[in-house]
Amino acid sequence: MIVELPDTTTSQVSKTLVKIREEGGVVALGRVLTLIIDTTQDAEEEAIEAANDASREHPMRVIVVSEDDDASPDAESRIDAEIRVGGDAGASEVIILRARGDAAKDEQSLVMGLLLPDAPVVTWWPGAAPEVPGDSPLGRIAQRRITDASTQSDPQAALDQLAASYRPGDADFAWTRLTLWRAQLAAVLDQPPYEPVTAVSVTGAIDSPSTTLLAAWLSMQLGAPADCALIGLEHGSHGIHGVVLVRPKGRIELVRDHPGIATLRQPGQPVHDLALPRRSLRDCLADELRRLDPDELYGEVITRGLALVSQRAANDEGATA
């Protein structure tokens, strides 16, 4: 069911939610968190679809603050709202707020009256994110703040900005997309021979911040120098391409030559083909919503591990020069 509320107020939206609950029974109960999505009108449906899918695992109230990029700064102050429940909202209830003029200037006041009482708040920026998410109006009221460096105009520079602005509770999908890679590499290193890794090499597309974070994590965890090679998009492949771990008795290679399939080569073992698909937006969101406490490992990687990779790259450039 979709209820349109043109030229309305947040108070009227709240009253309409109560009315829907009274008429439809337990439609708006049992929510475990409030998810705020700060996006633009042209991207809101993709974000809502991912949230609806994730809500089947995490029942929640979804509040979409949708910005109109074409609206002029001096536009008439107005809020158009839309409420989706039932089959149009998965296991959640979706509130879309399209504000213009002065009504759009104070995002925090816009959503405060619609937050679930005594429930955690998560804010997600599917596209452009504030320079310091933790200090932004919607970031200050959230326990978790989720960004996506891969959607920025310069994904690699976005990582540096995330490192400089990091606050406990920050998260980024560039890190979440590494879950399968990290699990597979950890499983390989958990098998004999238990030799130290002396060097790490990670390759990926220039638009893949996950490649850089994977190199940073491996360098930090293994105490080994890591090379991060970023390849231009003219090769037609996105994401992480492969990882090479060097040990005294040989190299471990995990390379994704085909979409969703990676090849594992290691000394004394047959070659294995492994399922290693790129994670969907829904999978990443559901993964991040499983924990509402700060991700301390991500914090270490973005603030400390990333510096190790950047410093090595700078040293290599100096040696070449």
C-alpha positions in Angstrom: 0.0 0.0 0.0 1.2 3.5 -0.9 -0.2 6.6 0.7 0.7 10.0 -0.9 0.8 13.1 1.3 1.5 16.2 -0.8 2.4 19.5 0.8 2.4 18.0 4.3 4.2 18.2 7.6 6.1 15.6 9.6 3.4 15.7 12.2 0.8 14.8 9.7 3.0 12.0 8.4 3.3 10.6 12.0 -0.5 10.8 12.5 -1.0 8.9 9.2 1.4 6.2 10.3 -0.7 5.7 13.5 -3.9 5.6 11.5 -2.4 2.9 9.1 -1.4 0.8 12.1 -4.8 1.1 13.7 -6.6 0.1 10.4 -4.1 -2.6 9.4 -3.3 -4.2 12.7 0.3 -4.9 13.7 1.8 -3.3 10.6 4.2 -0.9 12.2 5.4 -2.9 15.2 8.4 -5.1 15.9 10.9 -2.8 14.2 14.5 -3.1 15.5 16.0 0.1 14.1 15.5 3.2 12.1 17.4 3.4 8.8 17.7 6.9 7.4 18.7 7.1 3.7 20.0 10.4 2.4 19.9 10.3 -1.3 18.7 12.0 -4.5 15.4 11.5 -6.3 16.9 9.7 -9.2 18.6 7.1 -6.9 16.0 6.6 -4.2 14.3 3.6 -5.8 17.5 1.5 -5.9 18.2 2.3 -2.3 14.7 1.6 -1.2 14.7 -1.8 -3.0 18.0 -2.8 -1.2 16.5 -1.6 2.2 13.3 -3.6 1.6 15.3 -6.8 0.9 17.5 -6.2 3.9 14.4 -5.6 6.1 13.4 -9.2 5.8 16.5 -9.9 8.0 16.3 -6.7 10.0 12.7 -5.4 10.3 13.0 -1.6 10.4 11.5 1.8 9.7 13.1 3.3 6.6 13.1 7.1 6.3 14.2 8.4 2.9 15.3 12.0 2.8 15.2 12.7 -1.0 17.0 15.7 -2.4 15.8 17.5 -5.5 19.0 18.5 -7.4 16.9 20.7 -9.8 15.2 22.7 -7.1 16.4 26.3 -6.7 17.7 27.5 -3.3 14.9 30.0 -3.0 12.1 27.5 -3.9 8.9 27.5 -1.9 9.2 25.7 1.4 7.3 22.4 1.0 7.4 18.7 2.0 5.9 16.0 -0.1 5.7 12.7 1.6 5.0 9.1 0.7 4.3 6.2 3.0 4.8 2.6 1.8 3.7 -0.5 3.9 2.9 -4.1 3.2 3.9 -5.5 -0.1 5.5 -2.2 -1.2 7.8 -2.1 1.7 9.1 -5.6 2.4 9.2 -6.2 6.1 9.7 -2.5 6.8 7.7 0.6 6.5 9.1 3.2 4.2 8.6 7.0 4.6 9.9 9.1 1.7 10.3 12.9 2.5 10.9 15.2 -0.5 11.6 18.6 0.9 12.3 21.8 -0.9 13.2 25.4 0.2 13.7 26.1 3.8 12.1 22.8 4.8 15.1 21.0 3.2 17.8 23.0 5.1 17.3 21.3 8.5 17.4 17.5 7.8 17.7 16.6 11.5 14.5 18.3 12.4 12.8 16.8 9.4 13.3 13.2 10.7 13.4 13.6 14.5 9.7 13.2 14.9 9.6 10.0 12.8 12.4 8.0 14.5 11.3 4.9 16.3 11.5 5.4 20.1 14.3 3.6 22.0 15.7 2.1 18.8 19.1 2.5 17.2 19.5 4.8 14.2 21.6 4.0 11.2 22.2 6.6 8.5 23.2 5.6 5.0 24.4 7.7 2.1 24.2 5.6 -1.1 25.8 8.4 -3.2 27.5 11.6 -2.2 28.3 11.7 1.5 29.2 14.7 3.8 32.9 15.4 4.2 32.6 14.4 7.9 29.7 12.0 8.2 29.9 11.9 12.0 29.5 15.7 12.2 26.6 16.0 9.7 23.0 16.6 10.8 21.9 13.1 10.0 25.2 11.5 11.2 25.0 13.1 14.7 21.8 11.2 15.5 23.0 7.8 14.3 24.9 5.0 16.0 26.2 3.8 12.6 27.0 5.9 9.5 27.4 4.0 6.2 29.0 5.5 3.1 30.1 4.1 -0.2 33.4 5.3 -1.5 32.9 3.5 -4.9 30.1 5.9 -5.8 32.2 9.0 -5.4 33.8 10.8 -8.3 37.3 9.8 -7.2 37.0 6.6 -5.1 40.6 6.4 -4.1 40.6 10.0 -2.9 37.4 9.3 -1.0 39.3 6.7 1.1 41.7 9.4 2.2 38.8 11.6 3.2 37.2 8.7 5.1 40.5 8.2 7.0 40.8 11.9 7.9 37.1 12.2 9.0 36.8 8.8 10.7 34.6 8.5 13.9 33.8 5.3 15.7 30.6 4.0 14.1 31.6 4.9 10.6 31.4 2.2 7.9 31.9 2.0 4.2 30.7 -0.6 1.6 34.2 -0.7 0.2 35.1 -2.6 3.3 31.9 -4.7 3.4 32.5 -5.9 -0.1 35.7 -7.6 1.1 34.0 -10.1 3.4 34.3 -13.0 1.0 37.8 -12.2 0.0 39.0 -11.9 3.6 37.3 -15.2 4.5 38.8 -17.1 1.7 42.3 -15.7 2.3 42.1 -16.4 6.0 41.0 -20.0 5.2 44.0 -20.5 2.9 46.5 -19.2 5.5 45.0 -21.4 8.2 46.4 -24.4 6.4 49.9 -25.9 6.5 52.6 -25.0 5.9 52.4 -22.2 8.5 55.0 -19.9 6.9 55.1 -16.2 7.3 54.1 -14.1 4.3 57.0 -11.9 3.1 55.2 -9.8 0.5 51.7 -9.0 -0.7 50.4 -7.9 -4.1 46.8 -6.9 -4.8 45.5 -5.8 -8.2 42.2 -4.2 -9.1 40.4 -1.5 -11.0 41.2 2.1 -10.4 37.5 2.7 -9.4 37.7 -0.1 -6.7 38.5 1.3 -3.2 38.0 -2.2 -2.0 41.3 -3.2 -3.7 43.2 -0.6 -1.6 41.5 -1.6 1.6 42.3 -5.2 1.0 46.0 -4.4 0.5 45.9 -2.3 3.7 44.2 -5.1 5.7 46.7 -7.7 4.5 49.7 -5.5 5.2 48.5 -4.7 8.7 47.5 -8.3 9.6 50.5 -10.1 8.1 53.1 -7.5 8.9 54.3 -7.7 5.3 54.8 -5.0 2.7 51.9 -4.7 0.3 51.8 -3.5 -3.3 48.5 -2.2 -4.6 48.3 -2.0 -8.4 45.3 -0.2 -9.8 44.4 -0.8 -13.4 42.6 1.5 -15.8 39.0 0.8 -16.8 40.0 0.4 -20.4 40.6 -3.3 -19.5 36.9 -3.7 -19.0 37.0 -5.2 -15.5 35.8 -3.7 -12.3 36.5 -4.6 -8.7 39.3 -6.7 -7.3 41.3 -8.8 -9.8 43.5 -10.8 -7.6 45.8 -11.3 -4.6 49.3 -12.8 -4.5 50.9 -13.8 -1.2 54.6 -14.7 -1.2 56.0 -17.2 1.2 59.4 -19.0 1.3 58.0 -22.2 -0.3 56.0 -20.5 -3.0 53.3 -18.1 -4.0 49.6 -18.3 -3.1 47.5 -16.8 -5.9 43.8 -16.0 -5.7 42.7 -14.5 -9.0 39.2 -13.6 -10.3 39.5 -14.0 -14.1 35.8 -14.5 -14.7 32.8 -12.8 -13.0 31.9 -14.6 -9.8 34.7 -17.2 -10.2 38.2 -17.1 -8.7 41.1 -19.5 -9.3 43.2 -20.5 -6.3 46.8 -21.7 -6.9 49.1 -22.7 -4.1 52.3 -24.9 -3.9 51.7 -28.6 -3.7 47.9 -28.3 -4.2 45.6 -28.8 -7.2 44.1 -25.7 -8.8 40.7 -24.8 -7.4 37.9 -22.8 -8.8 36.0 -20.9 -6.1 32.7 -19.0 -6.0 33.6 -15.4 -5.3 30.8 -13.2 -6.6 30.6 -9.4 -6.2 28.3 -8.6 -3.3 25.1 -6.9 -4.1 23.9 -3.6 -2.4 21.3 -5.7 -0.5 24.0 -8.0 0.9 26.3 -5.2 1.9 23.5 -3.3 3.7 22.2 -6.4 5.5 25.8 -7.2 6.6 26.3 -3.8 8.1 23.0 -3.8 9.9 24.0 -7.1 11.7 26.1 -5.1 14.1 25.3 -1.7 15.5 28.5 -1.2 17.6 31.6 0.4 16.0 33.6 -1.8 13.6 36.9 -1.5 15.3 38.8 -3.5 12.6 37.5 -1.2 9.9 38.6 1.7 12.0 42.1 0.4 12.3 42.4 -0.4 8.6 41.1 3.0 7.4 43.2 5.0 9.8 46.3 2.9 10.2 46.5 0.2 7.5 45.7 2.6 4.7 48.6 4.8 5.7 51.0 1.8 5.3 49.9 1.2 1.7 50.1 4.9 0.9 53.5 5.3 2.4 54.9 2.3 0.4 53.4 3.7 -2.8 55.1 7.1 -2.0 58.5 5.3 -1.3 58.2 3.3 -4.6 57.6 6.5 -6.6 60.5 8.2 -4.9 62.8 5.3 -5.7 61.7 5.3 -9.4 62.3 9.0 -9.7 
